[in-house]
Amino acid sequence: MNLKLLRDRKQGDTESFIDYYTVIIDLCHKHVADMDDNQIIDWLKAGMKITLYEKLQGEEFDTPQALLLRAQRIEL
């Protein structure tokens, strides 16, 4: 069930990245309690707004938190 929720979850047009991030992190940990950071980052990128995704294209992130901080700077 959590995998389907992860696959289907997309960031809403007016949804802030922090709100989307919080939901995805929770779903990842419910699906696999010790999911590694790279997998979480992949899930975050998979459902984020395309405009945000395009702005982050080519950037590498070591942790989900690093992605969050960068996305928040872009949203400002």
N, C-alpha and C positions, 0 to 999 in steps of 0.2 A: 504493500500500500504506500509506504513512504517513498519508494522508488518512483511510482507513478506520480506522486505529488511533486517530487523533484523534477521529473521530466516535463511536467505540465506547467510548473511555476515560472512565470515571466514577470519582470518588473513592469509595473503599470506606468502609463504615460505620465501621471502626476505623482507617482510614488517616489519618495526619496530613496537613494541608494542604501542608506543606513537601515531603513525599514525592510527593504528587500533583502539586504545582507543578513539581518537578524533572523528572518524566516528561513532562508536557505541554510544558514549555519545550524539552526535547530533541526531542520529536516535531514541534513547530512548526518548529524550525530544520532538521530533516531534510526536512520537506515543502517549506518555502520558506526558504532560507538567510537572507534578509534580511526576514523577516516583520515588519511594523510592530507597535509596542506595542499599539495598539488591537485588532488582530486576535488577538494573543496573549491579551489580557485577555478577549476574547469567548470564546476556546476554554477558558480557565481557568474562566470563569463557567458555560459550557455543561455541564461535567461535575462541578462541585463539589456537595457534599452540599446537599440542598434546605434543610436547617436553616441552614447557613452562608450560602447564597445569600439566604435571606429576611432574615437579619441585616444583610447588605450592601446590600439593596435601597435604591435612591435615592442611594447614594454613588458618586462619580465617582473614577476613578483615572487618573493620567497615565502611570503605568508599571506593568508587572507586579510590580516590586519593591514598589511602594506597596500593591498589592493583597495581596501576600504578608505584609507587615508588619501590615496591618489584620486579615487573617484569623488570623494568629498571636496577636494580642491577643485576639481573640474566642475562640479555642480555649483560652486559659488558664483 
